[in-house]
Amino acid sequence: MLRILALSAVVICCINQLKAQDKLNIKYGKLAVADFAVASALVDSNANAIVLADIGSTEFQGNNKGRLSLIFKRHKRIKILNKNGFDAAKVEISLYISNSGDEEKLDDVKAVTYNLEGDKIVETKLETKNIFKEQVRKNIVTKKFTLPAVKEGSIIDYTYTINSDFIFNLQPWEFQGEYPCLWSEYEVNIPEFYNYVFLSQGSQAFHTNKTTNSSTSYHLNSASGAERSESFSITANVSTNRWVMKDVPALKNESFITTLSNHISKIDFQLSQINYPNQPVQNIMGTWGKVSEERLKDESFGVPIERGNGWLDDEIKIITKNSSNKLEAAQKIYAYVRDNFTRTGNGTYISDNTSLKDIFKKRSGNIAEINLLLIAMLRHEKIEAEPVILSTRGNGFAHAIYPLMGKFNYLVCQAVIDSSRYYLDAGLPRLGFGMLPEYCYNGRARIISTVPAAVDFEADMLLENKATTIIIVNSAQKGMEGGFTTTLGMYESLELRNKLAKTNKEDYFKEVEKGYGNEMKITNGEIDSLKIYEQPVTLKYDMKFDLGDDDVIYFNPLLNEATKQNPFKSMSRLYPVEMPYRFNETINVNMEVPKGYKVDELPKSTRVKLNEDEGMFEYIVKNNGDNIQLRCRLVLGKANYATEDYQTIRDFFGFVVKKQAEQIVFKKAK
């Protein structure tokens, strides 16, 4: 009997421990000295701060407008580990404002900084006067504050509530961020009147992912006259969704990534349907057909391009003069808009000005306005043109299926000429006809038309070809001389064109010369196709340098074209490698052996593959007596590599860097 009782006590103890693990006993303003000692494997040399707890909840409450409101509450506690973590004490809270001026309300803001002085905890509270408001966009404001008295070792603690009448704006939740997090929890209570699509992402596993059902009564007040109001209650089934993640590692920005927001573990919501009692069902999210129909009737989107725009008659006659076909006319219209209009503001797919005529007169507009003007001008010439909305790489992925319009931030043009499709962005200077900026290649985009369609812009669709030839011969006088020629890829060409728009050719070649060091002199610098934006740029120059007369000379024949550093520095990575394009780079070197010397050591030829068919590196070198020939080629057959391939591609580039650093050893001939 005693044994049974003892066993029962153990079981009860284990159950209580499990319950304790499922809930975090933490309250705002309650802190002990022991809380300053954080023991976690997540605290390492790379951690500047650590989130001890981040707990949020959203529930629906009745309001005085006869409807339900969203009540979002958050409590966050962070320990500052060093001065690089001070930014964790800067808090920004986004609030939505409707076009009519109604605004989400921030309530009950409380924030305090705790510092341990000896065995005493010193509190410094945030004063309300130090909360500031800033208009970010037309429909978004932020409330900002910085916690006071923050120093290394501080613990900051803050809590707030957002009261929202906008049921479509159910707050998302990020379980992961730039600091490691010991406990992240979000609970959402949704009454049966509302259907939301849950959109989750990230590689971290949930510690808790649970849904329970219950019944709740909501009390509402509804104004029915100047001095009268009606009170009533409604009862509804409610689903309670609770998610918890524990010991979540930080995500840090590294090379070759679109944006961290594509990869952090988070959950988002989209209102899809409203189903009030005794009322017809309201479909909120709709379909792409419905969205396109609405956008085409919108004064800030489709209406300006649907008009006849007869005011363009005289202007376009001049612009398209002597055009022999539609393609040539389209090229002239595109070049005119690109070269004569200035892009203003941040990316958007909506026009702020409903008059394209005003934009034409001002010679400026946001990206949507410039490309909508381009579409209107193409249509004026009976050229099929449609707007295409997308999300740029820095903005994150747009959803591949659902019409979640808040995910889009850019608009370009699709022109169809003689059955060929051309994608155009006239808002970027010096961009060739038929090219889009590399940041547009970010997955699924949408053509908004009477027959809407999806189009994919993937980084794998882009290939950067770069070819370099280096010729080095013995100087008739002393030292070495030769020629350097390189034809850049299209995006590297665009980068160079933009650079040369701010400096002159002479200064540019001085900068190139400086990059070689004091031993190299550059003359006769030339740049071909600089103004022909549809062609790659070719750089040429002559060079002269002295290797000296030491008994042993070490020389890298790749000069400055060698890859100096491995772009993948971290030992591990929690998200994929996302390059902006595939590339194929070839360097050919033809070099005479310096007079009075012989080849003592020559790098070995080698050829390696990346995952069999996803990339290749070769370094082929031959010594034909007085002449050395080298061919170095680096190919990446795809732009995106899965997380599990990180170590492979890191090792691959490590090998490339090491091999391209190898030198030829020349020794004086006896």
C-alpha positions in Angstrom: 0.0 0.0 0.0 2.8 2.4 0.9 4.6 1.4 -2.3 1.4 2.2 -4.3 1.1 5.6 -2.6 4.7 6.4 -3.2 4.3 5.5 -6.9 1.2 7.6 -7.1 3.1 10.5 -5.6 5.9 10.1 -8.2 3.3 10.1 -11.0 1.6 13.2 -9.6 5.0 14.9 -9.3 5.9 14.1 -13.0 2.5 15.4 -14.1 3.0 18.6 -12.2 6.4 19.0 -13.8 5.0 18.5 -17.3 2.3 21.1 -16.5 5.0 23.5 -15.3 6.9 23.0 -18.6 3.8 23.8 -20.6 3.2 27.1 -18.8 5.7 29.8 -18.0 5.2 31.4 -14.6 6.2 35.0 -15.4 4.5 38.3 -14.6 5.3 41.8 -15.4 7.0 43.6 -12.6 7.9 40.4 -10.7 11.6 39.8 -10.8 14.1 38.1 -8.4 17.9 38.3 -8.2 18.2 34.8 -9.4 16.5 35.8 -12.7 19.7 37.7 -13.7 21.6 34.4 -13.9 20.6 33.0 -17.3 21.9 29.5 -18.0 21.3 28.5 -21.6 23.3 27.0 -24.5 21.8 29.8 -26.6 24.0 32.3 -24.7 27.3 32.3 -26.6 29.8 34.8 -28.0 27.4 35.8 -30.8 24.5 36.6 -28.6 24.2 40.3 -27.7 20.8 39.9 -25.9 18.5 37.1 -25.1 14.7 37.1 -24.9 13.7 35.4 -21.7 10.1 35.4 -22.5 7.8 36.8 -25.2 4.1 36.1 -24.5 1.2 37.3 -26.5 -2.5 36.8 -26.8 -5.5 37.9 -29.0 -9.1 37.7 -28.0 -12.3 39.2 -29.3 -14.4 41.5 -27.1 -17.7 43.3 -27.6 -17.5 47.1 -28.1 -19.8 50.1 -28.1 -20.4 50.0 -31.8 -22.4 46.8 -31.8 -19.5 44.8 -33.1 -16.5 42.8 -31.8 -13.0 44.2 -31.4 -9.6 42.5 -31.3 -7.7 42.9 -28.0 -4.0 42.0 -28.5 -1.7 41.8 -25.4 2.0 41.3 -25.2 4.6 40.9 -22.5 8.3 40.7 -23.4 11.3 40.3 -21.1 14.9 40.6 -22.4 18.3 40.4 -20.8 21.0 42.7 -22.4 24.2 40.8 -22.6 26.5 43.5 -24.0 26.5 47.0 -25.5 25.7 45.5 -29.0 22.4 44.4 -27.6 21.2 47.9 -26.6 19.0 48.1 -29.7 16.8 45.5 -28.0 15.6 48.3 -25.7 14.3 50.3 -28.7 10.6 49.3 -29.2 8.4 50.1 -32.2 4.7 49.1 -32.3 2.9 49.4 -35.6 -0.8 50.6 -35.6 -3.2 50.6 -38.5 -5.1 53.7 -39.7 -8.1 53.4 -42.0 -8.6 55.8 -44.9 -11.3 57.5 -42.8 -8.9 58.1 -40.0 -10.0 55.5 -37.5 -6.9 54.1 -35.7 -5.9 51.1 -33.6 -5.3 52.2 -30.0 -2.2 51.5 -28.0 -3.2 51.1 -24.3 -1.6 50.1 -21.0 2.0 50.6 -22.0 4.3 49.7 -19.1 8.0 49.3 -19.3 10.8 49.0 -16.8 14.6 48.4 -16.7 16.1 46.3 -13.9 19.7 46.6 -12.9 21.4 44.5 -10.3 23.6 46.6 -8.0 25.2 44.2 -5.5 22.3 42.1 -4.2 19.7 44.8 -4.8 17.5 45.2 -7.9 17.1 48.8 -9.0 14.1 49.7 -11.2 13.8 52.5 -13.7 10.4 53.0 -15.3 9.5 54.4 -18.7 7.7 57.7 -18.5 4.6 58.1 -20.7 5.9 61.4 -22.1 8.8 59.4 -23.7 6.5 57.5 -26.1 6.6 59.0 -29.5 4.3 58.7 -32.6 5.5 58.6 -36.2 3.6 58.3 -39.5 5.3 55.6 -41.5 3.0 55.2 -44.5 -0.5 56.3 -45.4 -2.2 53.6 -43.3 0.5 52.8 -40.7 1.8 54.7 -37.7 4.3 53.5 -35.1 4.5 54.3 -31.4 8.2 54.3 -30.3 10.0 54.2 -27.0 13.4 53.4 -25.6 13.7 51.8 -22.2 15.8 54.0 -19.8 19.0 53.2 -17.8 20.0 50.3 -20.0 23.5 48.9 -19.6 25.2 45.6 -19.9 23.5 43.0 -17.8 20.2 44.9 -17.6 16.8 43.1 -17.8 14.1 45.0 -19.6 10.5 44.2 -19.2 7.5 45.7 -21.1 3.9 45.1 -21.8 1.2 46.7 -23.8 -2.3 46.3 -25.3 -3.6 47.0 -28.9 -7.3 47.6 -29.2 -8.4 47.2 -32.8 -11.8 47.4 -34.5 -10.2 46.0 -37.7 -10.9 42.3 -37.5 -8.9 41.7 -40.7 -5.8 42.8 -38.8 -5.4 39.8 -36.5 -1.9 40.3 -35.1 0.8 37.9 -36.5 3.4 36.4 -34.2 7.1 36.0 -34.7 8.6 33.2 -32.6 12.1 33.9 -33.9 14.2 37.1 -34.4 17.7 38.5 -34.2 18.1 37.5 -30.5 17.8 33.9 -29.2 14.6 33.3 -27.3 14.0 30.9 -24.4 10.2 31.0 -24.5 7.8 32.4 -27.2 4.1 31.9 -26.8 1.0 33.1 -28.6 -2.6 32.3 -27.9 -5.6 33.3 -30.2 -9.2 32.9 -29.3 -11.4 33.0 -32.5 -15.2 33.0 -32.4 -17.1 30.9 -35.0 -18.2 34.1 -36.8 -14.7 34.5 -38.4 -12.7 32.2 -40.6 -9.0 32.9 -40.9 -6.4 31.3 -43.0 -3.4 30.4 -40.9 0.0 30.9 -42.6 3.0 29.5 -40.8 6.6 29.2 -41.8 10.0 28.4 -40.4 12.1 25.4 -39.5 11.7 25.4 -35.7 9.4 22.8 -34.1 6.6 23.8 -31.8 6.9 22.8 -28.1 3.1 23.2 -27.9 0.6 23.4 -30.8 -2.8 22.9 -29.4 -6.4 23.8 -30.2 -9.3 23.6 -27.7 -13.0 24.5 -28.1 -15.3 26.2 -25.7 -18.3 28.6 -25.6 -18.2 32.3 -24.8 -20.7 35.1 -24.4 -19.9 38.5 -25.9 -21.5 41.7 -24.5 -22.1 44.5 -27.0 -23.5 48.0 -26.9 -25.1 49.5 -30.0 -26.1 53.2 -30.3 -29.7 53.5 -31.5 -30.3 57.3 -30.9 -28.7 60.5 -29.8 -28.9 59.5 -26.1 -29.9 55.9 -26.2 -27.9 52.7 -26.6 -28.9 49.0 -26.7 -27.0 46.3 -24.8 -27.2 42.7 -25.9 -25.2 39.5 -25.7 -24.3 36.8 -28.2 -23.0 33.4 -27.5 -20.5 31.7 -29.8 -18.3 28.6 -30.1 -14.7 29.7 -29.7 -11.5 27.9 -30.8 -8.5 28.6 -28.7 -5.2 28.1 -30.5 -2.0 28.1 -28.5 1.5 27.8 -29.9 4.8 27.7 -27.9 8.4 27.5 -29.0 11.3 27.0 -26.6 15.0 27.7 -27.0 14.6 29.3 -30.4 18.0 30.2 -31.9 18.6 33.7 -33.4 18.6 34.3 -37.1 21.4 36.6 -38.3 21.7 38.2 -41.7 24.3 36.5 -43.8 25.5 36.7 -47.4 23.1 35.6 -50.2 19.7 36.0 -48.6 16.5 37.6 -49.8 15.3 38.7 -46.3 15.2 37.1 -42.9 11.4 37.6 -42.8 11.1 34.7 -45.3 12.7 32.3 -42.9 12.0 33.2 -39.3 9.5 30.9 -37.6 6.3 32.9 -37.5 2.5 32.6 -37.9 0.3 35.0 -39.9 -3.4 35.3 -40.4 -5.7 36.3 -43.3 -9.4 36.9 -42.8 -11.2 34.8 -45.4 -14.8 34.8 -44.4 -17.4 36.4 -42.0 -20.4 34.4 -41.0 -22.7 36.4 -38.6 -25.9 34.8 -37.3 -28.9 35.2 -39.6 -26.8 37.1 -42.2 -25.4 36.0 -45.6 -21.8 34.7 -45.6 -19.3 37.4 -46.5 -16.3 36.2 -48.5 -13.5 38.6 -47.6 -10.3 37.2 -49.2 -11.9 36.5 -52.5 -10.2 35.1 -55.6 -7.6 36.5 -58.0 -10.4 37.0 -60.5 -12.3 39.1 -58.1 -9.2 41.0 -56.9 -8.2 41.8 -60.5 -11.8 43.0 -61.3 -11.7 45.4 -58.3 -8.2 46.7 -59.1 -9.1 47.4 -62.7 -12.0 49.6 -61.4 -9.7 51.3 -58.9 -8.8 55.0 -59.6 -5.3 54.4 -58.2 -4.6 51.4 -60.4 -6.7 50.3 -63.4 -8.8 53.3 -64.3 -6.0 55.6 -65.5 -4.7 53.0 -67.9 -8.1 52.0 -69.2 -8.9 55.6 -70.3 -8.2 56.6 -73.9 -5.5 59.1 -72.7 -5.9 61.1 -75.9 -3.7 63.9 -74.4 -0.8 61.6 -75.3 -1.4 61.9 -79.1 1.0 64.6 -80.0 3.7 63.5 -77.5 3.8 59.9 -78.7 4.0 60.9 -82.3 7.3 62.6 -81.5 8.6 59.7 -79.3 7.9 56.9 -81.8 8.8 58.9 -84.9 10.3 56.6 -87.7 9.4 53.4 -85.9 9.1 50.6 -88.4 7.2 48.1 -86.2 5.6 47.7 -82.7 8.8 46.4 -81.1 10.8 49.5 -82.1 7.9 51.7 -81.0 7.8 50.0 -77.6 11.6 50.3 -77.2 11.4 54.0 -77.9 8.5 54.6 -75.5 10.3 52.6 -72.8 13.6 54.5 -73.3 11.7 57.8 -73.1 10.0 57.0 -69.8 13.1 55.5 -68.3 15.4 58.4 -69.2 13.0 61.3 -68.5 11.2 60.4 -65.3 12.5 60.3 -61.8 11.3 57.6 -59.4 10.2 58.9 -56.0 9.2 57.2 -52.7 9.3 53.6 -51.6 8.1 50.6 -53.6 4.4 50.3 -54.1 1.9 48.8 -56.6 -0.6 51.6 -56.2 -0.6 55.1 -57.6 -0.8 58.0 -55.3 -1.9 60.3 -58.2 -4.9 59.3 -60.2 -3.9 61.5 -63.1 -1.3 60.1 -65.4 -1.3 63.5 -67.2 0.0 65.1 -64.0 2.7 62.5 -63.6 3.7 63.1 -67.2 4.0 66.9 -66.6 5.9 66.5 -63.3 8.3 64.0 -64.9 8.3 62.0 -61.6 6.3 59.5 -59.7 6.5 56.3 -57.6 7.3 53.0 -59.2 3.7 52.2 -59.8 2.9 55.6 -61.4 5.9 55.4 -63.8 5.1 51.9 -64.9 1.4 52.6 -65.2 2.2 55.5 -67.4 4.4 53.2 -69.5 1.5 50.8 -69.8 -0.9 53.6 -70.9 1.6 54.8 -73.5 2.1 51.3 -74.9 -1.6 50.8 -75.1 -2.0 54.1 -76.9 0.0 52.5 -79.7 -2.1 49.4 -79.7 0.6 47.4 -77.9 -0.7 44.8 -75.5 0.5 45.8 -72.0 -0.6 44.7 -68.5 0.4 45.6 -65.0 2.2 42.9 -63.0 2.4 43.1 -59.2 5.1 41.4 -57.2 7.0 41.4 -54.0 10.7 42.3 -54.1 13.4 40.2 -52.5 13.9 42.5 -49.6 10.1 42.6 -49.0 9.7 38.8 -48.6 7.7 36.2 -50.6 4.2 36.9 -51.8 1.9 33.9 -51.2 1.8 31.6 -54.2 -2.0 31.0 -54.0 -3.9 33.4 -51.8 -4.6 37.0 -53.0 -2.9 38.6 -49.9 -2.4 42.1 -51.3 -0.4 43.3 -48.3 2.4 41.1 -49.4 3.0 43.0 -52.7 5.1 46.1 -53.0 6.1 46.6 -56.7 4.6 47.0 -60.1 6.1 46.3 -63.5 4.8 46.0 -67.1 4.3 43.0 -69.3 4.3 43.8 -73.0 3.3 41.2 -75.6 4.7 42.0 -79.1 4.5 39.5 -81.9 3.8 36.6 -79.4 6.9 37.5 -77.4 6.6 38.6 -73.8 8.8 41.4 -72.4 8.9 42.5 -68.8 9.8 46.1 -68.3 10.6 48.5 -65.4 10.9 52.1 -66.5 11.5 53.3 -63.0 15.2 52.3 -62.9 17.8 54.4 -64.8 20.1 52.6 -67.3 18.1 49.3 -67.3 17.9 47.7 -70.7 14.7 46.9 -72.5 13.4 43.5 -71.5 15.3 43.4 -68.2 14.0 43.6 -64.6 16.1 44.5 -61.6 17.4 41.3 -60.0 15.5 42.2 -56.8 12.2 41.5 -58.7 13.1 37.8 -59.1 11.4 36.6 -55.9 8.9 33.9 -56.9 5.3 34.3 -57.7 3.9 37.5 -59.3 0.5 38.3 -60.6 -0.7 39.8 -63.9 -3.7 42.0 -63.2 -6.0 41.9 -66.2 -9.5 40.8 -67.3 -7.9 37.3 -67.5 -5.5 37.3 -64.5 -2.6 35.0 -64.5 0.4 34.0 -62.4 3.9 34.5 -63.5 7.0 33.3 -61.7 10.2 35.3 -61.5 12.8 33.0 -60.1 16.5 33.7 -59.6 17.3 30.5 -61.5 16.0 32.2 -64.6 18.9 34.7 -64.6 22.4 33.8 -65.8 25.4 36.2 -65.4 28.1 35.4 -67.9 31.5 37.0 -67.3 34.6 36.4 -69.4 38.0 37.8 -68.7 41.2 37.6 -70.8 44.6 38.6 -69.3 47.7 38.7 -71.6 51.1 39.2 -70.0 54.3 39.5 -72.0 57.9 40.6 -71.3 58.4 44.3 -71.8 60.7 45.5 -74.5 62.3 47.6 -71.8 62.0 46.1 -68.4 59.4 44.2 -66.4 56.1 42.9 -67.7 53.3 44.4 -69.7 50.1 43.3 -71.2 46.4 43.7 -71.7 43.3 43.1 -69.7 39.8 42.6 -71.2 36.7 41.7 -69.4 33.0 41.5 -70.5 30.8 41.8 -67.5 27.4 40.2 -66.8 24.3 42.2 -67.4 23.7 43.1 -63.7 27.4 43.8 -63.1 27.2 46.0 -66.2 24.3 47.9 -64.7 26.2 48.3 -61.4 29.1 49.8 -63.3 26.9 52.1 -65.4 25.3 53.4 -62.2 28.8 53.9 -60.7 30.0 55.8 -63.7 27.0 58.0 -63.6 28.5 59.5 -60.4 32.1 59.6 -61.5 34.2 60.0 -64.7 36.1 57.3 -66.6 39.5 58.7 -65.6 38.8 58.5 -61.9 37.3 55.1 -62.3 40.5 53.7 -63.8 42.6 55.4 -61.2 40.5 53.5 -58.6 41.1 50.2 -60.6 44.9 50.9 -60.6 44.9 51.7 -56.9 43.4 48.3 -56.3 46.4 46.6 -57.7 48.9 48.4 -55.5 51.9 50.5 -56.3 53.5 48.0 -58.7 50.8 48.3 -61.4 50.3 51.1 -63.9 47.2 51.2 -66.1 46.9 53.1 -69.4 44.6 53.3 -72.4 41.4 52.5 -70.4 38.3 51.9 -72.5 34.7 51.1 -71.8 32.6 49.7 -74.6 28.7 49.6 -74.7 28.4 51.9 -71.8 25.3 53.6 -73.3 23.9 50.6 -75.0 21.9 49.3 -72.1 20.8 46.0 -73.8 24.5 45.0 -74.1 27.0 43.9 -71.5 29.9 46.4 -70.8 33.4 45.5 -71.8 36.4 46.9 -70.0 39.8 47.1 -71.6 43.2 48.6 -70.4 46.9 48.1 -70.8 49.0 47.4 -67.8 52.7 47.5 -67.0 54.4 46.3 -63.8 57.8 45.2 -62.5 58.1 41.8 -60.7 61.5 42.8 -59.4 64.7 40.8 -59.6 64.7 38.6 -56.5 66.0 35.1 -56.9 62.5 33.8 -56.3 59.3 35.5 -57.5 55.8 34.6 -56.3 53.0 35.6 -58.7 49.3 35.1 -58.9 48.3 35.0 -62.6 44.7 35.8 -61.8 45.7 39.2 -60.5 42.7 40.9 -58.8 40.2 38.5 -60.5 40.7 35.9 -57.8 38.0 35.4 -55.2 39.7 36.6 -52.0 37.3 35.5 -49.3 34.7 32.7 -48.8 31.3 34.5 -48.8 30.0 31.8 -46.4 31.8 32.6 -43.1 29.4 31.0 -40.6 30.1 27.4 -39.6 26.3 26.6 -39.9 23.2 28.3 -41.3 19.6 28.0 -40.4 18.1 29.0 -43.8 18.8 28.5 -47.5 21.4 30.2 -49.7 19.6 32.5 -52.0 21.8 34.0 -54.7 20.3 36.7 -57.1 21.2 34.7 -60.2 23.2 31.7 -61.6 26.6 32.6 -63.0 29.3 31.4 -65.3 32.7 33.1 -65.0 35.7 32.3 -67.1 39.2 33.7 -66.8 41.8 33.0 -69.5 45.5 33.9 -68.9 48.3 33.8 -71.4 51.6 34.7 -69.8 55.2 34.7 -70.9 57.8 33.5 -68.3 59.8 36.5 -67.1 63.1 37.0 -68.8 65.9 35.3 -66.9 63.6 33.1 -64.9 62.2 29.6 -65.1 59.1 28.0 -63.6 60.0 26.4 -60.3 56.5 25.6 -59.1 53.2 25.6 -60.9 49.7 25.1 -59.4 48.2 21.7 -60.2 45.3 21.5 -62.6 42.0 20.5 -61.0 38.3 20.1 -61.6 35.6 19.7 -59.0 31.8 19.5 -59.1 29.2 20.9 -56.7 26.6 18.2 -56.0 27.3 16.5 -59.3 25.5 18.8 -61.6 24.8 22.0 -59.6 28.1 23.7 -60.1 31.6 23.3 -61.3 35.1 24.8 -60.7 38.1 24.1 -62.9 41.6 25.4 -62.8 43.6 24.1 -65.8 47.2 25.3 -66.2 49.9 24.4 -68.7 53.6 25.3 -69.0 54.8 25.3 -72.6 58.5 26.2 -72.1 58.5 30.0 -72.1 54.7 30.4 -72.0 52.0 29.6 -69.4 48.4 29.2 -70.2 45.7 29.1 -67.6 41.9 28.7 -67.8 39.9 29.2 -64.6 36.1 28.7 -64.7 33.5 28.9 -62.0 29.9 27.9 -62.7 26.9 27.8 -60.5 24.0 26.0 -62.2 21.4 27.2 -59.8 20.8 30.2 -57.6 19.2 28.7 -54.5 20.6 26.0 -52.3 18.7 24.2 -49.5 19.8 24.6 -45.8 21.2 21.0 -45.8 23.5 21.9 -48.7 25.1 24.8 -46.8 28.2 22.9 -45.7 28.7 21.6 -49.2 28.6 25.0 -50.9 30.7 26.5 -48.1 33.4 23.9 -48.6 33.1 24.4 -52.4 33.8 28.1 -52.2 36.5 27.4 -49.6 38.2 25.3 -52.1 37.8 27.9 -54.8 39.3 30.6 -52.6 42.3 28.4 -51.7 43.0 27.3 -55.2 42.7 30.8 -56.7 45.2 32.1 -54.1 47.9 29.7 -55.3 50.9 31.3 -57.0 53.4 30.5 -59.7 56.9 30.4 -58.4 59.6 31.7 -60.7 63.3 31.1 -60.0 66.2 32.8 -61.6 67.8 30.6 -64.3 71.4 29.7 -63.8 
